[in-house]
Amino acid sequence: MSEPLVEFDDVLTRYEPVIGLETHVELGTESKMFCGCATTFGAEPNTQTCPVCLGLPGSLPVANAAAVESTIRIGLALGCRIASWSRFARKNYFYPDIPKGFQTSQYDEPLCTAGHLDVEVDGETYRVEIERVHLEEDTGKNLHVGGATGRIHGADHSLVDFNRAGIPLVEIVTRPVPGAGAKAPEVARAYVTELREIIQTLGASDVRMEQGSLRCDVNTSLAPTGSLEWGTRTETKNVNSLRSVERAVRYEMRRQAAVLDAGGRVLQETRHLHEDTGSTSPGRSKEEATDYRYFPEPDLVPLAPDAEWVEKLAAGLPELPAARRTRLQQEWGLSATEMTWLVNAGALGLVERTVAAGASPADARKWWLGELARRSNDAGVELTELAVTPAQVAELTALVAEGTVNDKLARQALDGVLAGEGDPRAVVQARGLAVMGESDELGAAVDAAIAGAPDVVAKVRGGKVQALGALVGAVMRTTRGQADAATVKRMLEERVLGG
Amino acid sequence: MSSEPTPDTAAHPALDRQDIAHLARLARLAVTDEELDRFAGQLGAVLDAVAQVQRADVADVVPTTHAVPLTNVLRADVATPSLPRDAVLAGAPAAEDDRFRVPRILGEEA
């Protein structure tokens, strides 16, 4: 793992990176691509298989209509041309996780071609061209036994679960993206982030990278600055977090620069990312395996989406993330920077729902980016994982707005909500958090403060009115912050100066 | 099969021993040196036979894209019962922990 690396900034002084991404998305269909087996994640091994997805002789596949439609919808959302004629093809190779000896995929007749996705990094827009979007099937899952920590290297044998085999898989392939320079790692990450959000918005997949329902192969190459030819690329396989997408590009840029600096040649190879160190290492050589002998799948008839079908799907597309961000930014009167913060904090949807539940945009933002961001940080969880709903946050803002609680009491009410004590109003009731009105109890606290600090009272009476603050503080302490500071100040003024 | 016809090597690029060895490797077939020579000749004859099709005049023929003149044959996305696991694994040469057991995937060289 001690490969020579060039400092990242140094790489950019003499090389230009070109990146490319292949993203696999498991569609969230009820049933598999070519058979009716269920697709439940985490089911007992080999309980979701049948003759079709096991590749038993005589079985015949039939394509899943929802998977075809999801693929077309993804293509439409990426501005692709939808093919009026598209076929499946057999990609032939042997590996224990493909029971048929081939993967049913698409080769020269994919469903969608020639789209694009604009992504923003530090206020600049980068256009990522989409080469193709095609539909295929996932493989089974191997469990390696006898080696170190489940790795294939050194394993004695492997165990295969075919539950995943045949789950519809959409592959989205970009064209090479040049010109991102030092931002290449971030552009790669921003692309996957935006793609993930689009697919989530479409409801086509749950796109959970940690469960493998979205995985990326990240291609990186370097060319000397000003060169007209691109360098040799490496492909880092199965990168499974957004952070790792960025790290994979960064590491490959630094490693390839060192190879080129030393007069060496970058090998075209697949590499694996090590999540712990952020480094990559060469995968197994697959020189022979690249001869897949694709041919049209004879067991499936062609797909021929007509204009009417495609138009119907296009008309049914939801508002896409970029359009939604623009609209909300305008509605809430935010600057581009404020909007970026909100998006990067993962709070956009939460704020939107909080506003929908009645909060003002400013209050909703203040809560989610302030107190709630702090809580999620402390707990080491995502904002969405906090045990508070947007409706409850809206209720907190309402309680503050109507004067039932102040900010401090509202935070205590939040404690109760997070502890599962119910909605904010109920917590305020149960914990007795409401702001104290001008009651006998508050009057007694005010009198006690006056009696306890004759020197301060003398000062105030002598004209130093700002000394009253010390008395306000004393009352707030004895009432444990439950009094309204303005009310306390008024009562003090009346009793110290008025009487 | 000792009386195979001599392949007409002029009609197509000849298959040599290397091609056969490559195909055999892709198909996971163990082929002896003697078989490489024999199959090169036999497969050459097959290619010759197929090559005759290329000589046909197809100017007026609509290309056949599929043996069945249908498109968009789709099924609704509805989950149906799978096979019982016992039945699934009964067909496996070896099973362990409710999974198919397969030999070591990477060879010694990896």
Interface residues (C-beta under 8 A of the other chain):
Chain A: T29 E30 S31 C35 G36 C37 A38 T39 E44 P45 N46 T47 Q48 T49 C50 P51 L54 L56 V62 A63 N64 A65 A66 A67 V68 R87 N92 Y93 F94 Y95 P96 N142 L143 H144 V145 I152 H153 A155 D156 H157 S158 L159 V160 D161 F162 R284 E288 D291 R293 P296 P298 L300 V301 P302 L303 A304 P305
Chain B: H22 R25 L26 R28 T65 H66 A67 V68 L70 T71 N72 V73 L74 R75 A76 D77 V78 A79 T80 P81 S82 L83 R85 V88 L89 G91 E96 D97 D98 R99 F100 R101 V102 P103 R104 I105 L106 A110
